[in-house]
Amino acid sequence: MLDFFEILTALKAAALPSGLEARQAEVIKKYASPLCDEIYTDRIGNLVCRKRGEGKKLMIPAHMDVIGFMATGADERGFLRFAPVGGHRPYALPYTPIIFENGVPGYIACDGETPLSSLSDLPETDLYIDIGAKSREEALSLVQPGLCAVFAGAPERCADGTIMTPYADNLASCAALLCAMSEIRFSKNDLYFVFSVQEEVGCRGAKTAANAIRPDVGIALDLTLTGDSPAEKDKARMAVSLGRGAAIKIRDSSLICDRPVVELLRSCAESAGIAYQNEVLPAGGTDGSAMQRSPGGVLSGVVSIPGRNIHTPGEIICESDALSAARLIAAAAQTEI
Ligand SMILES: [Zn+2]
């Protein structure tokens, strides 16, 4: 199997937000090219890796876009204003280092002395980006409106096989999907591994890819929340934990997974001895819903990697869960559908 941590590190160094996925797509292409028969980028930017088979079409998307920021202008003192790209947790943003697509580093700061207790209701308009500039002209010479930024930082190994990184959602799934591709020996299915764009702004890439590919079955790979930390407000409702294996989704707020796909994934996990847990996510959605609702309908399911602190700069996953997800995807891909 490919080296999960090495790929995750390369992807984090390249990643840009939704709509600007070409840099991470290049990294993926390098690893994916030897593992498939055909590789192409569609008009919207999805990277499609096909491994031909004479059987039915199975589409396996993992979105490669990440959430981030877009500069909207600068004030007279040289501080940048910005708009979010994708769904942020506002309380996680103040006092966070970021880096613009042109390499300019910055720091998200906050107007005045905002008490911690009110951070959860903080309007993003109270935040600004400090790049060290001292005038509007200087700021705009470095960062023009429309330029995008991401959380700074790189994957770090933490306690007991865990990894902390910005953008485990969803670069960990991209790395796991490449690992899965490297495990596939033979399949009758016509396999389409799709590294999709613009999931964080409404599953746009997977929708167009599913419309073009017309798969019979779709299995998305994405992160999910856990209920095992004091920070997760859904802990009472979320039975998923870090370190207990890949999560097989039953339902989220955008998708009721088709039972035949859930059963396929469970039987693959059980016969190959892959650790898994059942996932019922109270909120949120994935590329699975975009596939299910594409013309004619697609039998759809999702394999998830559990993650803490999702959509913050300190997402934490367990490497063994990601590898279980990779093995489960590989097993499902090799089972005739
Ligand atoms: Zn995601």
Residues whose N, C-alpha, C, O or C-beta is under 5 A from the ligand:
A	BS01	ZN	D169 N170 D222 L223
